[in-house]
Each structure stands twice: as structure tokens, then as C-alpha cells.
């Protein structure tokens, strides 16, 4: 029975590492404005109620810049 519990712990650790790996891949796709908004929120300079609006505004700006480039 000890081996079963130990095996379950190993698989749980593997799932956790996979989940963390997926989260970090998402973080790398944030545009600079989104990163700035999140950093301001984490630092306490941006209220939670304004975070969504700032993230949307930053993404729209990044998409507009990308569309304007030849």
C-alpha cells in the first residue's frame, strides 16, 4: 500500500510541473502593455476593478500596432 501512495505522489508532482509549464508559456505571450498592467496590479498601484480594462486596452493597442506594420 505504501508503493501505491508513493506512486500517486509522483503522478501528482508530475501534473503540477506540467501545469506550471503551461502557465509560464502563457505568460510569455503577453504584450508589453499587458505585462505593465499586471506588474502595476501586483505592486498595488492598479485596483482590481481597473485591471480588466487596462489589459483589454493594452491588447487592442498591440493588435493595432501589429496590423499597421507592413
C-alpha positions, 0 to 999 in steps of 0.5 A: 500500500505504501508503493501505491501512495508513493506512486500517486505522489509522483503522478501528482508532482508530475501534473503540477510541473506540467501545469506550471509549464503551461502557465509560464508559456502563457505568460510569455505571450503577453504584450508589453502593455499587458505585462505593465498592467499586471506588474502595476496590479501586483505592486498595488498601484492598479485596483482590481476593478481597473485591471480588466480594462487596462489589459483589454486596452493594452491588447487592442493597442498591440493588435493595432500596432501589429496590423499597421506594420507592413 
